[in-house]
Amino acid sequence: MIGRIRGVLVYKQPPDILIEVGGVGYEIQVPMTTLYQLPELGSEVSLVTHFVVREDAQLLYGFIDERDRGLFRQLIKVSGVGPKLGLTILSGMDSSSFARCVQRDDISSLMALPGVGKKTAERLLVEMRDKLKDWLVQTDATGQAGSGIALAPVTDIVADAEGALIALGYKPQEAGRVVAAVNDDSIADSEELIRRALKSMVSG
C-alpha cells in the first residue's frame, strides 16, 4: 500500500493533482481542504495517502495530514459512503468542522453537501459519534484550513470553479448558480472562488 508520497507538484486542477516522483507521475485526488494548502507548482510537496484498488481502477487519495486521512478512512466505513463521497465531505468541511457537526447533531450542514441525503446524514451522525472522540477533544485547538496558494494562471476561473464543483458531485446548474452568486471583483483565482462557493453551499 502507498501510505505517503513526496515529490514535485506539477499539476493541480481540483480535485486532481499530479506529483512527480523519480520521473513517475502519480495522479492523486485530494479534498479541497488539502488543495488549499498545497504550494506553488514546481515545489516539493508531501502528502499522506490512501490507496484504493477496484476491479476497474487503482485510485490514490491524498491528504495534508494524518488527521484528515484518518477521518476519510472512518467515513468510507459508513454504509453508503464511498471514497468519492468521503472526498466531497472533506472538501466541504475540514475534520474539525465535521467533528463539530457530529457533536451538535447538525444534520442540515451535512445534507448541504452533494450526495448526502437525510438517511446518509443520519447514519454519519450515529456511526461517527463514537469514532470522533479524538477530534472532538482537539476541535477548539485546531485552526481552519490554510488560505492556499493561487493556481497557475487560468483563462476562466469561473469555468474552473464550476468544473471543480461538478467533479465533487454538484449538479452543473447548481454549481453555476452558486459560483455566480459568490463571484466578485475581489476574487483573483479559482481556489478562492471554489472556497466561497463551498462555504455558501454548506452554510446556506
C-alpha positions as semicolon CSV with decimal commas, in nm:
position;residue;x (nm);y (nm);z (nm)
1;M;0,000;0,000;0,000
2;I;0,116;0,353;-0,077
3;G;0,094;0,543;0,253
4;R;0,289;0,859;0,179
5;I;0,420;1,033;-0,130
6;R;0,676;1,311;-0,164
7;G;0,774;1,473;-0,489
8;V;0,729;1,775;-0,713
9;L;0,381;1,915;-0,767
10;V;0,344;1,952;-1,144
11;Y;-0,033;1,987;-1,191
12;K;-0,341;2,074;-0,992
13;Q;-0,694;2,115;-1,112
14;P;-0,937;2,029;-0,834
15;P;-0,989;1,764;-0,726
16;D;-0,695;1,616;-0,922
17;I;-0,324;1,677;-0,876
18;L;-0,010;1,518;-1,021
19;I;0,306;1,461;-0,818
20;E;0,625;1,354;-0,996
21;V;0,849;1,117;-0,802
22;G;1,168;0,995;-0,966
23;G;1,035;1,057;-1,314
24;V;0,700;0,888;-1,244
25;G;0,384;1,100;-1,221
26;Y;0,125;0,993;-0,964
27;E;-0,234;1,103;-1,021
28;I;-0,394;1,180;-0,686
29;Q;-0,736;1,306;-0,587
30;V;-0,742;1,544;-0,291
31;P;-1,017;1,722;-0,097
32;M;-1,035;2,099;-0,129
33;T;-0,920;2,137;0,232
34;T;-0,589;1,980;0,125
35;L;-0,566;2,160;-0,210
36;Y;-0,592;2,499;-0,035
37;Q;-0,268;2,420;0,149
38;L;-0,060;2,297;-0,143
39;P;0,246;2,501;-0,252
40;E;0,303;2,652;-0,594
41;L;0,354;2,431;-0,896
42;G;0,715;2,312;-0,919
43;S;0,751;2,296;-0,541
44;E;0,813;1,984;-0,337
45;V;0,512;1,851;-0,152
46;S;0,450;1,561;0,085
47;L;0,108;1,401;0,138
48;V;-0,021;1,105;0,334
49;T;-0,226;0,883;0,105
50;H;-0,496;0,619;0,093
51;F;-0,478;0,361;-0,186
52;V;-0,797;0,206;-0,324
53;V;-0,792;-0,093;-0,557
54;R;-1,106;-0,170;-0,760
55;E;-1,170;-0,416;-1,038
56;D;-1,155;-0,138;-1,295
57;A;-0,915;0,112;-1,137
58;Q;-0,644;0,186;-0,883
59;L;-0,705;0,518;-0,712
60;L;-0,483;0,725;-0,486
61;Y;-0,626;0,982;-0,247
62;G;-0,403;1,239;-0,077
63;F;-0,433;1,442;0,242
64;I;-0,231;1,719;0,400
65;D;-0,213;1,541;0,736
66;E;-0,291;1,221;0,925
67;R;-0,597;1,379;1,085
68;D;-0,785;1,424;0,758
69;R;-0,677;1,085;0,625
70;G;-0,796;0,921;0,945
71;L;-1,136;1,083;0,912
72;F;-1,156;0,981;0,546
73;R;-1,084;0,619;0,640
74;Q;-1,357;0,626;0,903
75;L;-1,605;0,789;0,665
76;I;-1,571;0,525;0,395
77;K;-1,656;0,257;0,653
78;V;-2,002;0,410;0,694
79;S;-2,272;0,236;0,493
80;G;-2,343;0,427;0,173
81;V;-2,026;0,638;0,188
82;G;-1,759;0,555;-0,069
83;P;-1,428;0,729;-0,141
84;K;-1,588;0,984;-0,375
85;L;-1,843;1,095;-0,116
86;G;-1,576;1,091;0,154
87;L;-1,369;1,327;-0,058
88;T;-1,672;1,551;-0,112
89;I;-1,742;1,569;0,261
90;L;-1,381;1,666;0,335
91;S;-1,398;1,926;0,056
92;G;-1,700;2,092;0,215
93;M;-1,557;2,093;0,568
94;D;-1,233;2,004;0,740
95;S;-1,210;1,736;1,008
96;S;-1,268;1,984;1,291
97;S;-1,583;2,124;1,127
98;F;-1,711;1,771;1,069
99;A;-1,648;1,686;1,433
100;R;-1,849;1,990;1,538
101;C;-2,138;1,878;1,314
102;V;-2,138;1,540;1,487
103;Q;-2,112;1,694;1,831
104;R;-2,406;1,927;1,764
105;D;-2,614;1,676;1,562
106;D;-2,601;1,932;1,281
107;I;-2,776;1,730;1,014
108;S;-2,855;2,032;0,794
109;S;-2,488;2,114;0,727
110;L;-2,423;1,754;0,624
111;M;-2,728;1,749;0,397
112;A;-2,599;2,062;0,223
113;L;-2,316;1,853;0,077
114;P;-2,379;1,687;-0,262
115;G;-2,473;1,322;-0,237
116;V;-2,560;1,342;0,133
117;G;-2,930;1,285;0,179
118;K;-3,117;1,273;0,508
119;K;-3,062;0,900;0,565
120;T;-2,690;0,923;0,491
121;A;-2,654;1,227;0,716
122;E;-2,833;1,044;0,997
123;R;-2,604;0,742;0,955
124;L;-2,298;0,968;0,962
125;L;-2,409;1,129;1,288
126;V;-2,485;0,796;1,455
127;E;-2,191;0,588;1,330
128;M;-1,925;0,858;1,353
129;R;-2,007;0,985;1,702
130;D;-1,804;0,720;1,885
131;K;-1,522;0,736;1,628
132;L;-1,456;1,107;1,663
133;K;-1,355;1,135;2,028
134;D;-1,001;1,240;1,940
135;W;-1,125;1,505;1,700
136;L;-1,386;1,637;1,942
137;V;-1,122;1,686;2,212
138;Q;-0,898;1,881;1,974
139;T;-1,167;2,077;1,788
140;D;-1,124;2,403;1,976
141;A;-0,745;2,396;1,940
142;T;-0,745;2,330;1,567
143;G;-0,727;2,619;1,324
144;Q;-0,907;2,649;0,992
145;A;-0,766;2,530;0,663
146;G;-0,485;2,738;0,518
147;S;-0,553;3,024;0,282
148;G;-0,395;2,837;-0,007
149;I;-0,172;2,935;-0,295
150;A;-0,315;3,052;-0,625
151;L;-0,338;2,803;-0,906
152;A;-0,139;2,852;-1,223
153;P;-0,286;3,129;-1,441
154;V;-0,614;3,026;-1,598
155;T;-0,821;3,184;-1,870
156;D;-1,151;3,145;-1,692
157;I;-1,161;3,097;-1,317
158;V;-1,540;3,069;-1,326
159;A;-1,526;2,768;-1,559
160;D;-1,253;2,611;-1,344
161;A;-1,458;2,661;-1,028
162;E;-1,774;2,521;-1,184
163;G;-1,581;2,222;-1,319
164;A;-1,433;2,151;-0,975
165;L;-1,774;2,161;-0,806
166;I;-1,921;1,930;-1,070
167;A;-1,631;1,688;-1,017
168;L;-1,714;1,691;-0,646
169;G;-2,073;1,586;-0,718
170;Y;-2,272;1,906;-0,754
171;K;-2,515;1,938;-1,043
172;P;-2,397;2,171;-1,326
173;Q;-2,692;2,407;-1,282
174;E;-2,637;2,429;-0,906
175;A;-2,262;2,480;-0,948
176;G;-2,316;2,762;-1,199
177;R;-2,574;2,932;-0,980
178;V;-2,365;2,929;-0,663
179;V;-2,041;3,032;-0,836
180;A;-2,221;3,327;-0,996
181;A;-2,370;3,428;-0,662
182;V;-2,039;3,442;-0,475
183;N;-1,816;3,574;-0,754
184;D;-1,698;3,934;-0,737
185;D;-1,405;4,150;-0,843
186;S;-1,207;4,071;-0,526
187;I;-1,154;3,707;-0,630
188;A;-0,825;3,656;-0,812
189;D;-0,815;3,279;-0,858
190;S;-1,037;2,973;-0,885
191;E;-0,935;2,832;-0,546
192;E;-1,081;3,131;-0,366
193;L;-1,395;3,111;-0,579
194;I;-1,436;2,740;-0,502
195;R;-1,381;2,805;-0,132
196;R;-1,652;3,071;-0,122
197;A;-1,892;2,856;-0,322
198;L;-1,846;2,555;-0,092
199;K;-1,886;2,773;0,216
200;S;-2,206;2,919;0,071
201;M;-2,348;2,574;-0,004
202;V;-2,275;2,436;0,341
203;S;-2,396;2,740;0,535
204;G;-2,681;2,828;0,302
